[in-house]
Amino acid sequence: MTSSVSRTVSPALRGLLLGLLTIAGSASLLAHLAVTKTYPAQDAAAGKSPDHVQVWFSETPELSISSLTLVGPGGPVALDAVQSGEANSLRATVKSTLAKGAYTVNYKTAGRDGHPLRGEFKFQVAPATTP
């Protein structure tokens, strides 16, 4: 008696393979936008007032829904309109010289998957110390 090997794949195995292919193919869709760098750097103590604030992301942020705000010791600080910066970033020019103190930059945007991203980073403006 000769047995033959079935050349068909069971429905359960076929479903498993299809599921794995779907997950593998959509892995990039599951990745959300993330912050990769800021200017000034998170928790930096700048010796002088920065002329702009900037946030870099892991992918291109959606400019039409993006915002950057700056709050300092005296309250909100005026910024120019948010612009697309180089290398997947958002940038806004600081309209005035920042006084000594602690500052917080708040950002809001979304990536190509539409998932919103909100966050903040902080820095200090402190006079440069002399040796």
N, C-alpha and C positions, 0 to 999 in steps of 0.2 A: 504494500500500500504506500503510495507516494503522496506526501503532503505538499501542498503548494503554499508559498508565502504570500500572504495577502498584500497587494500593492495599494490598498486604500488606507487612508488615515482615519482613525476613529473620530467621530464627531467631537468628543471631549478633547482629544489632542489637537484637533484642528482649531477649536475654540481657544485653547490655551495659546497656541502659536499666533493666532490672529491678535489676541490680547497683548501678547508680548511685543509684537510688531507695532501695534498701535501706540503702546507706551513708549517704545524706543523712538518712534517717529515723532512723537509729540513732546519729547523731553525739553526741547527748546521753548515750547509754548508754556511749560510749567515754570520756567525760570522767570523770576520777577526782576524788575529794575532794582538796582542797589547802588548806594553811594560808594564811590571808590576813592575820592579825594575831595578836599575842600581848600579854599583860600579865603582868609587865612586858615591855617591848619587848625583842626580841632584842639582846643585848649592851649593854643599858642599865646605867647606874650609878645605882641608886636611892639617894636621900639618906636614906631611911628604909625600914623593913621593910614590904613590901607585905602587905596583909591577905588577899589571895587571889591565885591564879594563874588565868589564863584563856587559852584558845586559840580563835580564830575560824576557821571553815572556809568553803569556797566553796559548801557545801550542808549540810543538816542531818546532823550526825553521829549514829550509832546509839548511844544512851546505854547500852543493855543490855550492850554489849561494850566500852565505853570506860573508860579509866583515865588518871589523871594522878598522877605521883609527883614528889617534890621531893627533891633530894639537895644537901647543902651541905658546908661544910668539916668538919663533925662527923659526916657520914653522912646517912642518911635523915631527912627532916623530916615530922612528922605533918601530914596534911591531912584535912579533913572529906571526906565522900563526894562523889564527882563529881556535879554537877548540870548540867542543860541551862541554859545562859545565854541571854541575848538574842541575836538575830541569828546563828543557826547556831554557837553556841559551847558549849564545855565549861568549867566553872568549879569550883574547889574552894577553900574557905577554908583559910588557913594557921592552924594551931591555936596557934602561939606567935610571939613576936617573933623575927625572924631576926637573928642576929649578923652583924657585918661579915664579908664574904667572898664567894666565888664560888658560885653556885647553878646547878643544871641541872634543868629541868622536862622530864620524859619524858612523852610522850602516846601513846596507842594508841586507835584507833577505826576505823570503816568508814563508808562512805557508802551510798547506796541501791543501788549496784551490787554491794555486798558486798566490794569490794576493800579489804583492810586498809591502814591508814596508821599508821606508827609514825615517831616522830621526837623531836627535842628542841630546846629553846632554852635559852640561857644568859643570866644577868644577874648583876650584882654588887650587894651592899648595901655602901655606903660612907657614912661620916658626911658630912653636908653641910659644904661648905667655906665659911668666912666670908671676905668680901672684906677 
